[in-house]
Amino acid sequence: MKAHVTVWEPEDNADASLPTVHEFLDRYVDSDRRLLSYEWQGLRLTIDAAPLLALAGIQREYRVSPGASFVSDEARDHGSGLASRKTSASSGSSTA
């Protein structure tokens, strides 16, 4: 699994029930290790929080949604897949 987080800009009309970046970081970042960790469909996913922590000011009020996608070993080894083309913060691995 490949973890990713989508940050919704105001013109994207994100669902108001989604947390803001600020709320999401407060809830899911381990400040000692600077890792963002959340559960997705029964798996614990962990990614580097640095891209979200770098957001400043009004960007911290943008809505955010976590997600994950399945990436086969073959696709990962060849550098293909959507993850390389997305503009979301992504990285990391899943743990059971």
QUIFENMO-V45863 format. One record per residue. N is the residue number from 1. RES is the residue in one small letter. OMEGA is omega as a letter, one per 30 degrees, with the letter a starting at -180 (* if undefined). Layout:
# QUIFENMO-V45863
n=N res=RES omega=OMEGA
n=N res=RES omega=OMEGA
This chain:
# QUIFENMO-V45863
n=1 res=m omega=l
n=2 res=k omega=a
n=3 res=a omega=l
n=4 res=h omega=l
n=5 res=v omega=l
n=6 res=t omega=l
n=7 res=v omega=a
n=8 res=w omega=l
n=9 res=e omega=a
n=10 res=p omega=a
n=11 res=e omega=l
n=12 res=d omega=l
n=13 res=n omega=l
n=14 res=a omega=l
n=15 res=d omega=a
n=16 res=a omega=l
n=17 res=s omega=l
n=18 res=l omega=l
n=19 res=p omega=l
n=20 res=t omega=l
n=21 res=v omega=a
n=22 res=h omega=a
n=23 res=e omega=a
n=24 res=f omega=l
n=25 res=l omega=l
n=26 res=d omega=a
n=27 res=r omega=a
n=28 res=y omega=a
n=29 res=v omega=l
n=30 res=d omega=a
n=31 res=s omega=l
n=32 res=d omega=a
n=33 res=r omega=a
n=34 res=r omega=l
n=35 res=l omega=l
n=36 res=l omega=a
n=37 res=s omega=l
n=38 res=y omega=l
n=39 res=e omega=l
n=40 res=w omega=l
n=41 res=q omega=l
n=42 res=g omega=l
n=43 res=l omega=l
n=44 res=r omega=l
n=45 res=l omega=a
n=46 res=t omega=l
n=47 res=i omega=l
n=48 res=d omega=a
n=49 res=a omega=a
n=50 res=a omega=a
n=51 res=p omega=l
n=52 res=l omega=l
n=53 res=l omega=a
n=54 res=a omega=l
n=55 res=l omega=a
n=56 res=a omega=l
n=57 res=g omega=a
n=58 res=i omega=l
n=59 res=q omega=l
n=60 res=r omega=l
n=61 res=e omega=l
n=62 res=y omega=l
n=63 res=r omega=a
n=64 res=v omega=l
n=65 res=s omega=l
n=66 res=p omega=l
n=67 res=g omega=l
n=68 res=a omega=l
n=69 res=s omega=l
n=70 res=f omega=l
n=71 res=v omega=a
n=72 res=s omega=l
n=73 res=d omega=a
n=74 res=e omega=l
n=75 res=a omega=l
n=76 res=r omega=a
n=77 res=d omega=a
n=78 res=h omega=l
n=79 res=g omega=l
n=80 res=s omega=l
n=81 res=g omega=a
n=82 res=l omega=a
n=83 res=a omega=a
n=84 res=s omega=a
n=85 res=r omega=a
n=86 res=k omega=l
n=87 res=t omega=l
n=88 res=s omega=l
n=89 res=a omega=l
n=90 res=s omega=l
n=91 res=s omega=l
n=92 res=g omega=a
n=93 res=s omega=l
n=94 res=s omega=l
n=95 res=t omega=a
n=96 res=a omega=*
